Amino acid sequence: MSYRFQTQLQAILDSSTFRSLHFSLLNYTTTRVSFCCGKDLEMEDVNSASELLVKDPLLLHNKISAIRSAGHHKLQVIADFDATLTKFLVNGTRGQTSHGLLKQGNPEYDEKRQKLYEHYHPLEFSPAIGLEEKTKLMEEWWGKTHALLVEGGLTFESIRQSVADANIAFREGVGELFEYLEERDIPVLIFSAGLADIIEEVLRQKLHRSFKNVKIVSNRMVFDNDGCLVSFKGKVIHSLNKNEHALDMAAPLHEQLGDTDDQTADNASVKKRTNVLLLGDHLGDLGMSDGLNYETRISVGFLNHNIENSLSIYQDAFDVVLVNDAPMWGVIKLVSQMCSTES
C-alpha cells in the first residue's frame, strides 16, 4: 500500500465521526451520519462530505457484529459496476455506462445496436411480461447484440479508444476500497450484464492498476491475433441472471489481470464466504447474492437521483443508503468496522 494511501485511510479511520459511528447507530431510530473527508486527506476532487442513511441502526449494528465475530475470511463483497462503482454524474452530465460507451468504429453497427436497445429495453421492464418469457427476450437481445459486435468487426483497439473518449469515472475512494480489501484477501465480485473486457479497460485507464482480489463476472470476448473480436466465452450473462449463479457461467479474468489456474476451485472458495457486503444502485441489484446461501448480508444502496421520491423505498430495501452520488469513503469505514478486531 502506498504511503499516501496509508495516510489518507488512517485519517478516515481515526476521525472522531468514524469512532463514534457505533454509538450513533445505537442511539437513533433513523440515523443520518455525515462523514467529512477533511483537508488532511489532501485529495482535490473529493466531496466535502457524504451522507450515510440508516433506517434500522440496531439491525445494522447486529449485522456488523456478526460479520466481525465470524472473521474477515468469511466475508466477500459483491458489487454492481455502472453507477455503483462509477459516478452517476461526471463533469456535470450523466456518466456513460460500460456498455453505452462502446463505439465499434462502424456507425452502421452502432445504429443497429441502438435500435435493438430501443426495442428490447422497454420489454425488460414491462410488468405485462412474465419472468420466463422476459428471460428468453433478454437472451435474444444479448445474443443479437453480441453477434453485431462480431459481425461489425469490433477490435480491442476500438475498446481502448472508446474508454479513453468516454465520460466515465470511478467514485472517489473506489481504488482505496479495493486496496483495503486486497490487503485482507477479501474477494470483490463485480457483477455486470455488460462486457468484462470494457470494465477491465476502465479499471486500467482510470485506476491504473489491477487487483488480485477483484473478479469480474460478465460477458467476456475472444479476440484473434490481430485484435479482432471473433466470439464470446461462456454462457450469456444478462440483466436477469446477474447473480452468484453466474459465477459458474463466467470466463476467468484475462491473464494480465490475474487469471486463476483452477477456476472451479476458485469459485467454490468464494461460495464458502457466507457473509456479504452488497453494493448496488438499483433495487434489482439486491438479487446479485441469489445463489449464495449467505449467513449475514449488509446491503448498501447508492441513491443517485430522484431522492425525494425514492428514499423511503431504498431505506426499506437496503441496510445503508448513500445519497447524492456519494464517494466511497463511508463504505470503507463500514468495511473497517466489519474487519475490526476490537470488541
PEHU-V666923 format. One record per residue. N is the residue number from 0. SS is DSSP state (helix for helix, strand for strand, loop for the rest). PSI is psi in degrees with one decimal (none if undefined). OMEGA is omega in radians with two decimals (* if undefined). Layout:
n=N ss=SS psi=PSI omega=OMEGA
n=N ss=SS psi=PSI omega=OMEGA
//
This chain:
n=0 ss=loop psi=136.9 omega=-3.11
n=1 ss=loop psi=153.9 omega=3.12
n=2 ss=helix psi=-39.4 omega=-3.13
n=3 ss=helix psi=-42.8 omega=3.13
n=4 ss=helix psi=-41.2 omega=3.11
n=5 ss=helix psi=-43.0 omega=3.14
n=6 ss=helix psi=-44.1 omega=-3.14
n=7 ss=helix psi=-49.0 omega=-3.07
n=8 ss=helix psi=-41.4 omega=-3.14
n=9 ss=helix psi=-36.2 omega=3.10
n=10 ss=helix psi=-38.7 omega=3.11
n=11 ss=helix psi=-48.7 omega=-3.02
n=12 ss=helix psi=-26.5 omega=-3.13
n=13 ss=helix psi=-6.9 omega=-3.06
n=14 ss=loop psi=146.9 omega=-3.13
n=15 ss=helix psi=-32.5 omega=3.11
n=16 ss=helix psi=-42.7 omega=-3.12
n=17 ss=helix psi=-43.7 omega=-3.10
n=18 ss=helix psi=-27.0 omega=-3.09
n=19 ss=loop psi=4.3 omega=-3.05
n=20 ss=helix psi=-44.1 omega=3.14
n=21 ss=helix psi=-43.1 omega=-3.11
n=22 ss=helix psi=-38.3 omega=3.12
n=23 ss=helix psi=-39.8 omega=-3.10
n=24 ss=helix psi=-30.9 omega=-3.08
n=25 ss=helix psi=-18.1 omega=-2.98
n=26 ss=helix psi=-7.8 omega=-3.06
n=27 ss=loop psi=143.4 omega=3.10
n=28 ss=loop psi=-43.9 omega=3.01
n=29 ss=loop psi=122.7 omega=-2.99
n=30 ss=strand psi=133.1 omega=2.99
n=31 ss=strand psi=111.8 omega=-3.09
n=32 ss=strand psi=126.5 omega=3.10
n=33 ss=strand psi=124.7 omega=3.13
n=34 ss=strand psi=106.0 omega=3.13
n=35 ss=strand psi=129.1 omega=3.13
n=36 ss=loop psi=-35.9 omega=3.00
n=37 ss=loop psi=153.0 omega=-3.13
n=38 ss=helix psi=-23.9 omega=-3.09
n=39 ss=helix psi=-11.1 omega=3.11
n=40 ss=helix psi=-18.7 omega=3.12
n=41 ss=loop psi=42.9 omega=3.12
n=42 ss=loop psi=124.5 omega=-2.98
n=43 ss=loop psi=-37.5 omega=-2.94
n=44 ss=loop psi=12.8 omega=-3.13
n=45 ss=loop psi=134.7 omega=3.06
n=46 ss=loop psi=151.0 omega=-3.08
n=47 ss=loop psi=-24.8 omega=3.12
n=48 ss=strand psi=154.9 omega=3.01
n=49 ss=strand psi=147.6 omega=-3.07
n=50 ss=strand psi=129.6 omega=3.11
n=51 ss=strand psi=121.4 omega=-3.06
n=52 ss=strand psi=131.6 omega=-3.10
n=53 ss=strand psi=120.3 omega=-3.12
n=54 ss=loop psi=-38.7 omega=-3.10
n=55 ss=loop psi=82.8 omega=-3.08
n=56 ss=helix psi=-38.6 omega=-3.11
n=57 ss=helix psi=-41.8 omega=3.10
n=58 ss=helix psi=-43.9 omega=3.13
n=59 ss=helix psi=-43.4 omega=3.10
n=60 ss=helix psi=-44.2 omega=-3.13
n=61 ss=helix psi=-38.0 omega=3.11
n=62 ss=helix psi=-43.2 omega=3.10
n=63 ss=helix psi=-44.2 omega=-3.14
n=64 ss=helix psi=-40.3 omega=-3.13
n=65 ss=helix psi=-42.7 omega=3.14
n=66 ss=helix psi=-40.2 omega=3.13
n=67 ss=helix psi=-39.7 omega=-3.14
n=68 ss=helix psi=-35.9 omega=-3.13
n=69 ss=helix psi=-24.7 omega=3.14
n=70 ss=loop psi=149.4 omega=-3.06
n=71 ss=helix psi=-12.6 omega=3.07
n=72 ss=helix psi=-10.4 omega=3.10
n=73 ss=helix psi=2.7 omega=-3.02
n=74 ss=strand psi=140.9 omega=2.95
n=75 ss=strand psi=156.2 omega=3.10
n=76 ss=strand psi=129.9 omega=3.09
n=77 ss=strand psi=125.8 omega=-3.05
n=78 ss=strand psi=138.0 omega=2.89
n=79 ss=strand psi=162.2 omega=-3.11
n=80 ss=loop psi=-67.3 omega=-3.02
n=81 ss=loop psi=127.2 omega=3.11
n=82 ss=loop psi=9.3 omega=3.00
n=83 ss=loop psi=-64.5 omega=3.01
n=84 ss=loop psi=-31.7 omega=3.10
n=85 ss=strand psi=161.1 omega=-3.11
n=86 ss=loop psi=148.2 omega=3.08
n=87 ss=loop psi=-43.1 omega=3.10
n=88 ss=strand psi=132.4 omega=3.11
n=89 ss=strand psi=121.9 omega=-3.11
n=90 ss=loop psi=36.7 omega=3.06
n=91 ss=loop psi=-0.8 omega=3.12
n=92 ss=strand psi=163.9 omega=-3.14
n=93 ss=strand psi=123.2 omega=3.13
n=94 ss=loop psi=150.9 omega=3.13
n=95 ss=loop psi=154.0 omega=3.05
n=96 ss=loop psi=165.3 omega=-3.13
n=97 ss=loop psi=-27.8 omega=3.11
n=98 ss=loop psi=-39.0 omega=-3.07
n=99 ss=loop psi=-21.3 omega=-3.10
n=100 ss=loop psi=-14.7 omega=-3.00
n=101 ss=loop psi=127.3 omega=3.00
n=102 ss=loop psi=122.1 omega=-3.06
n=103 ss=loop psi=-15.0 omega=-2.99
n=104 ss=loop psi=12.5 omega=3.14
n=105 ss=loop psi=95.1 omega=-3.04
n=106 ss=helix psi=-33.2 omega=3.14
n=107 ss=helix psi=-42.6 omega=-3.10
n=108 ss=helix psi=-30.2 omega=3.01
n=109 ss=helix psi=-40.4 omega=3.13
n=110 ss=helix psi=-39.5 omega=3.12
n=111 ss=helix psi=-41.2 omega=3.11
n=112 ss=helix psi=-36.0 omega=3.11
n=113 ss=helix psi=-38.8 omega=3.12
n=114 ss=helix psi=-36.9 omega=3.06
n=115 ss=helix psi=-41.9 omega=3.11
n=116 ss=helix psi=-45.8 omega=-3.10
n=117 ss=helix psi=-28.9 omega=3.12
n=118 ss=helix psi=-47.5 omega=-2.98
n=119 ss=helix psi=-28.8 omega=-3.06
n=120 ss=helix psi=-44.1 omega=3.08
n=121 ss=helix psi=-31.8 omega=3.13
n=122 ss=helix psi=-32.6 omega=-3.13
n=123 ss=helix psi=-33.8 omega=-3.06
n=124 ss=loop psi=9.9 omega=-3.13
n=125 ss=loop psi=124.6 omega=3.12
n=126 ss=loop psi=-11.2 omega=-3.09
n=127 ss=loop psi=-6.6 omega=-3.09
n=128 ss=loop psi=128.1 omega=3.14
n=129 ss=loop psi=163.4 omega=-3.06
n=130 ss=helix psi=-42.6 omega=-3.10
n=131 ss=helix psi=-47.5 omega=3.13
n=132 ss=helix psi=-39.5 omega=-3.13
n=133 ss=helix psi=-37.4 omega=3.10
n=134 ss=helix psi=-42.3 omega=3.10
n=135 ss=helix psi=-39.5 omega=3.12
n=136 ss=helix psi=-39.3 omega=3.12
n=137 ss=helix psi=-40.6 omega=3.09
n=138 ss=helix psi=-38.4 omega=3.11
n=139 ss=helix psi=-45.1 omega=-3.14
n=140 ss=helix psi=-51.5 omega=-3.13
n=141 ss=helix psi=-40.7 omega=3.14
n=142 ss=helix psi=-44.6 omega=3.12
n=143 ss=helix psi=-40.5 omega=3.14
n=144 ss=helix psi=-45.1 omega=3.13
n=145 ss=helix psi=-37.9 omega=3.12
n=146 ss=helix psi=-38.9 omega=3.11
n=147 ss=helix psi=-36.0 omega=3.11
n=148 ss=helix psi=-40.2 omega=3.11
n=149 ss=helix psi=-50.0 omega=-3.09
n=150 ss=helix psi=-36.1 omega=-3.10
n=151 ss=loop psi=1.4 omega=3.04
n=152 ss=loop psi=38.6 omega=3.11
n=153 ss=loop psi=137.2 omega=3.09
n=154 ss=strand psi=159.6 omega=3.11
n=155 ss=helix psi=-31.1 omega=3.09
n=156 ss=helix psi=-34.8 omega=3.09
n=157 ss=helix psi=-36.5 omega=3.09
n=158 ss=helix psi=-47.3 omega=3.13
n=159 ss=helix psi=-45.9 omega=-3.10
n=160 ss=helix psi=-38.4 omega=3.12
n=161 ss=helix psi=-43.3 omega=3.12
n=162 ss=helix psi=-41.7 omega=3.14
n=163 ss=helix psi=-35.0 omega=-3.10
n=164 ss=helix psi=-7.1 omega=-2.96
n=165 ss=loop psi=152.5 omega=3.02
n=166 ss=loop psi=75.0 omega=-3.08
n=167 ss=loop psi=142.1 omega=-3.13
n=168 ss=loop psi=148.7 omega=3.07
n=169 ss=strand psi=152.7 omega=2.99
n=170 ss=loop psi=146.9 omega=3.04
n=171 ss=loop psi=132.5 omega=3.11
n=172 ss=loop psi=-7.2 omega=-3.14
n=173 ss=helix psi=-46.2 omega=3.12
n=174 ss=helix psi=-41.2 omega=3.11
n=175 ss=helix psi=-37.9 omega=3.08
n=176 ss=helix psi=-46.5 omega=3.14
n=177 ss=helix psi=-41.0 omega=3.13
n=178 ss=helix psi=-43.5 omega=3.13
n=179 ss=helix psi=-44.1 omega=-3.14
n=180 ss=helix psi=-37.8 omega=-3.14
n=181 ss=helix psi=-42.0 omega=-3.13
n=182 ss=helix psi=-23.6 omega=-3.12
n=183 ss=loop psi=10.6 omega=3.12
n=184 ss=loop psi=37.4 omega=3.08
n=185 ss=loop psi=118.1 omega=-3.09
n=186 ss=loop psi=145.6 omega=3.05
n=187 ss=strand psi=119.5 omega=3.09
n=188 ss=strand psi=114.8 omega=3.08
n=189 ss=strand psi=111.2 omega=-3.13
n=190 ss=strand psi=129.2 omega=3.12
n=191 ss=strand psi=138.9 omega=3.04
n=192 ss=strand psi=5.8 omega=-3.13
n=193 ss=strand psi=-131.5 omega=-3.02
n=194 ss=strand psi=120.1 omega=-3.08
n=195 ss=helix psi=-37.9 omega=-3.09
n=196 ss=helix psi=-35.4 omega=3.10
n=197 ss=helix psi=-43.0 omega=3.13
n=198 ss=helix psi=-42.2 omega=3.10
n=199 ss=helix psi=-40.6 omega=-3.13
n=200 ss=helix psi=-36.5 omega=3.06
n=201 ss=helix psi=-41.4 omega=3.08
n=202 ss=helix psi=-44.5 omega=-3.13
n=203 ss=helix psi=-48.9 omega=-3.01
n=204 ss=helix psi=-30.3 omega=-3.04
n=205 ss=helix psi=-32.3 omega=3.11
n=206 ss=helix psi=-15.3 omega=3.02
n=207 ss=loop psi=28.3 omega=3.07
n=208 ss=loop psi=168.9 omega=3.06
n=209 ss=loop psi=166.8 omega=-3.12
n=210 ss=loop psi=127.5 omega=-3.07
n=211 ss=loop psi=-19.7 omega=-3.09
n=212 ss=loop psi=-3.1 omega=-3.06
n=213 ss=strand psi=126.5 omega=3.12
n=214 ss=strand psi=129.5 omega=-3.14
n=215 ss=strand psi=118.2 omega=3.14
n=216 ss=strand psi=96.3 omega=-3.02
n=217 ss=strand psi=-176.6 omega=-3.14
n=218 ss=strand psi=127.9 omega=-3.05
n=219 ss=strand psi=139.1 omega=-3.08
n=220 ss=strand psi=158.3 omega=3.02
n=221 ss=strand psi=124.1 omega=-3.14
n=222 ss=strand psi=149.1 omega=3.06
n=223 ss=loop psi=-176.6 omega=-3.08
n=224 ss=loop psi=-18.8 omega=3.12
n=225 ss=loop psi=3.6 omega=3.13
n=226 ss=loop psi=20.2 omega=3.11
n=227 ss=strand psi=137.4 omega=3.12
n=228 ss=strand psi=129.6 omega=3.14
n=229 ss=strand psi=-25.2 omega=-3.12
n=230 ss=strand psi=-177.3 omega=3.06
n=231 ss=strand psi=148.1 omega=3.11
n=232 ss=strand psi=147.5 omega=3.00
n=233 ss=loop psi=-176.1 omega=3.12
n=234 ss=loop psi=158.4 omega=-3.11
n=235 ss=loop psi=131.4 omega=3.03
n=236 ss=loop psi=116.4 omega=-3.09
n=237 ss=loop psi=-174.4 omega=-3.00
n=238 ss=loop psi=-19.8 omega=-3.07
n=239 ss=loop psi=-3.2 omega=3.08
n=240 ss=loop psi=25.2 omega=-3.11
n=241 ss=loop psi=77.3 omega=-3.13
n=242 ss=loop psi=-171.5 omega=-3.03
n=243 ss=helix psi=-17.8 omega=3.00
n=244 ss=helix psi=-29.1 omega=-3.09
n=245 ss=helix psi=-12.3 omega=3.09
n=246 ss=helix psi=-42.9 omega=-3.09
n=247 ss=helix psi=-12.7 omega=-3.13
n=248 ss=loop psi=-23.4 omega=-2.99
n=249 ss=loop psi=149.2 omega=3.02
n=250 ss=loop psi=155.0 omega=-3.14
n=251 ss=loop psi=169.1 omega=3.10
n=252 ss=loop psi=153.1 omega=3.02
n=253 ss=loop psi=153.7 omega=-3.09
n=254 ss=helix psi=-44.5 omega=-3.04
n=255 ss=helix psi=-11.4 omega=3.11
n=256 ss=helix psi=16.7 omega=3.01
n=257 ss=loop psi=50.3 omega=3.08
n=258 ss=loop psi=145.8 omega=3.07
n=259 ss=loop psi=151.3 omega=-3.12
n=260 ss=loop psi=-28.7 omega=-3.09
n=261 ss=loop psi=90.7 omega=-3.05
n=262 ss=helix psi=-38.6 omega=-3.12
n=263 ss=helix psi=-45.4 omega=3.13
n=264 ss=helix psi=-38.3 omega=3.13
n=265 ss=helix psi=-45.6 omega=3.12
n=266 ss=helix psi=-40.2 omega=3.14
n=267 ss=helix psi=-37.5 omega=3.13
n=268 ss=helix psi=-41.3 omega=3.12
n=269 ss=helix psi=-42.1 omega=-3.09
n=270 ss=helix psi=-17.8 omega=3.08
n=271 ss=loop psi=-11.8 omega=3.09
n=272 ss=loop psi=98.1 omega=-2.91
n=273 ss=loop psi=9.8 omega=2.97
n=274 ss=strand psi=136.7 omega=-2.92
n=275 ss=strand psi=134.3 omega=2.85
n=276 ss=strand psi=116.4 omega=-3.08
n=277 ss=strand psi=130.1 omega=-3.14
n=278 ss=strand psi=125.2 omega=3.14
n=279 ss=strand psi=166.9 omega=3.12
n=280 ss=loop psi=-3.3 omega=3.08
n=281 ss=loop psi=153.3 omega=3.10
n=282 ss=helix psi=-34.9 omega=3.13
n=283 ss=helix psi=-21.8 omega=3.13
n=284 ss=helix psi=-18.2 omega=3.08
n=285 ss=helix psi=-22.0 omega=3.11
n=286 ss=helix psi=-4.1 omega=-3.13
n=287 ss=helix psi=-22.8 omega=3.12
n=288 ss=helix psi=1.1 omega=3.05
n=289 ss=loop psi=138.7 omega=-3.11
n=290 ss=loop psi=-10.2 omega=3.07
n=291 ss=loop psi=126.5 omega=3.13
n=292 ss=loop psi=74.0 omega=-3.02
n=293 ss=loop psi=155.7 omega=3.08
n=294 ss=loop psi=-48.4 omega=3.14
n=295 ss=strand psi=132.8 omega=3.10
n=296 ss=strand psi=129.7 omega=2.97
n=297 ss=strand psi=122.9 omega=-3.10
n=298 ss=strand psi=134.6 omega=3.12
n=299 ss=strand psi=122.5 omega=-3.13
n=300 ss=strand psi=129.0 omega=3.08
n=301 ss=strand psi=108.3 omega=3.13
n=302 ss=strand psi=101.9 omega=-2.94
n=303 ss=loop psi=-24.4 omega=-3.10
n=304 ss=loop psi=172.2 omega=-3.13
n=305 ss=loop psi=42.6 omega=-2.99
n=306 ss=helix psi=-43.5 omega=-3.07
n=307 ss=helix psi=-40.8 omega=-3.09
n=308 ss=helix psi=-21.6 omega=-3.00
n=309 ss=helix psi=-11.2 omega=-3.00
n=310 ss=helix psi=-46.4 omega=-3.09
n=311 ss=helix psi=-37.0 omega=3.12
n=312 ss=helix psi=-44.1 omega=3.14
n=313 ss=helix psi=-38.8 omega=3.13
n=314 ss=helix psi=-30.5 omega=3.06
n=315 ss=helix psi=-31.9 omega=-3.02
n=316 ss=helix psi=-39.2 omega=-3.05
n=317 ss=loop psi=148.5 omega=3.07
n=318 ss=loop psi=-36.3 omega=-3.10
n=319 ss=strand psi=139.4 omega=3.07
n=320 ss=strand psi=129.1 omega=3.04
n=321 ss=strand psi=129.4 omega=-3.02
n=322 ss=strand psi=167.7 omega=3.01
n=323 ss=loop psi=42.0 omega=3.07
n=324 ss=loop psi=46.6 omega=-2.98
n=325 ss=loop psi=152.2 omega=3.00
n=326 ss=loop psi=-178.7 omega=-2.98
n=327 ss=loop psi=5.4 omega=-3.06
n=328 ss=helix psi=-39.0 omega=3.14
n=329 ss=helix psi=-34.8 omega=3.11
n=330 ss=helix psi=-39.0 omega=3.09
n=331 ss=helix psi=-41.6 omega=3.14
n=332 ss=helix psi=-40.0 omega=3.12
n=333 ss=helix psi=-45.4 omega=3.12
n=334 ss=helix psi=-39.6 omega=3.13
n=335 ss=helix psi=-36.6 omega=3.07
n=336 ss=helix psi=-40.9 omega=3.14
n=337 ss=helix psi=-32.1 omega=-3.07
n=338 ss=helix psi=-1.3 omega=-3.09
n=339 ss=loop psi=143.6 omega=3.07
n=340 ss=loop psi=-1.3 omega=3.12
n=341 ss=loop psi=146.3 omega=3.13
n=342 ss=loop psi=none omega=*
//
